[in-house]
Amino acid sequence: MRDLVVRLQSVELKNIKNVNNGKIEMPNTFRKKPSYKNPEILGLYGQNGSGKTAVVDALYFLQRIMTGNVLDPEIEDYIDVKETNAEITTEIALYTATEIYEITYKVTLHNPPGVRAEICRETLSCAKTTSEGRSNKIVFMDYNRDDEAIFTPKKRLDELVEENKSYKMDLLVAKRIAKKSNCSYIFGESSREIFQSNFHGAFHEYSFIIISLFRFALTDLFVIRNIHSGVISANLILPMAFRIEAGEMAGKAIKGDFSVSLVQPTVIDKERKEVLYQIVEEINTVLYTIIPGMKMGIRDYGLQLMDSGKEGIKIELLSVRDGIEFPIRMESEGIIKIISILNALIHAFGDYSVCLVIDELDAGIFEFMLGELLSIFDKSAKGQLIFTSHNLRALEMLEKESIMFSTSNPQNRYIHMKHIKNSNNLRDVYLRSITLGGQKEEIYAETDSLKISRAFRKAGRSIWDEK
């Protein structure tokens, strides 16, 4: 086990896409028994357009904010057009050998008409549990973009600068940089340098929390959005989500998306070639058990000059079955989808701190295989998996605490089913609730089949009349 384990507990959205208010909770949080010693799966189900993907997108933007990146301009399209502010709040637990830190990070986005979206406020609060009990949760950093103060409460600021008075000017410069570049102040590079150098002063515990959250977002939080599946469906690119241990950085890791063309061989540099071989090796340890008899191979076509003038290697990914090799693009979309997420899934399976978030996990994957993968993860994995899906197989494979449903109420978008007994089949209950209701929120905005039929007939007549 690592010296530190980080676990996502919940995510709350306000005015993100069509979610005015909605909160998802991981199973252990919902049970009010937070722990890292068992796997956690959370599946999000619901009607099209009811806010499932909003959670995945919010986590993607949150990850970029917590790694100090410039705020993605794309986020402007995700803030409710009727509102000028949106919020993403996440609760995260940090487990050390002797303490548990329960942390809440809230970021407020401001997007008035005609002006770029901005990070206008960030707050971090924390409670600590030790063998002596649990402390109250307190706000230890409140950054307001337009406030004259560097951050509040002042007591925490004084603790940070008491070891080195020059920190105050450095923090003021960091605030100006964050404002100008439109990135997080708390997790921005300039601020992080100060926090990392303050592990011995009175502020050291809070510095530890901030750096731990940054590293979690950087190396342990995977967010696989719809665009990932889109390029696979178009048969253009195979993007492999990966995480590998960095050879010279013991105990540390790097992660990202390794994209390989499905149209033609790809030219990569020598460093990326080493990463690719490691990714494929890890995938092959599991792939042949999921797709019997299949392994991945790499065809090396030799040296080729890259556009930059640097020497590269021309490679192509292969599928190997019964000793026969052929380009990986000839495999089905479902198999390529599995390959694209498999390295990330392996690390979520084996690492308590890894949280893997996948939009439309079921896209292209055989229903029975989907159920098997979820069941195996639920019984034997260490990390966390959050997914959206339309395939209802998971409702028969997972416990009720591992499933949340989107509703037709934008003020309360995500709920757990009520009145579910252990003997109930959650799939049957869900389908019955769509038809008959009985939950605290409407989970399906009813459609009228007669109106749909008439609309199709009317549209058909219009087409033929035009001809």
Buried (B, 14 or more C-beta within 10 A) or exposed (E): EEEBBBBBBBBBBBBBBBBBBBBBBBBBBBEEEBBBEEBBBBBBBBBEEBBBBBBBBBBBBBBBBBBBBBBBEEBBEBBBEEEBBBBBBBBBBBBBEEEBBBBBBBBBBBBEEEEEBBBBBBBBBBBBBEEEEEEEEEBBBBBBBEEEEBBBBEEBBEBBBEBEEEBBEBBEEBBEBBBEBBBBBBBBBBBBEBBEBBEEBBBBBBBBBBBBBBBBBBBBBBBBBBEBBEBBEEEBBBBBBBBBEEEEEEEEBEBBBBBBBBEEBBBBBEEBBEBBEBBBEBBBEBBBEBBEEBBBBBEEEEEEEEEEEEEBBBBBBBBBBEEEEEBBBEBEBBBBBBBBBBBBBBBBBEBBBBBBBBBBBBBBBBEEBBBBBBBBBBEEBBBBBBBBBEBBBBBEBBEBBBBBBBBBBBEBBBBBBEEBEEEEEBBEBBBEBBEEEEBEBBBBEEEEEEEEEEEEEEEEEEEEEEE
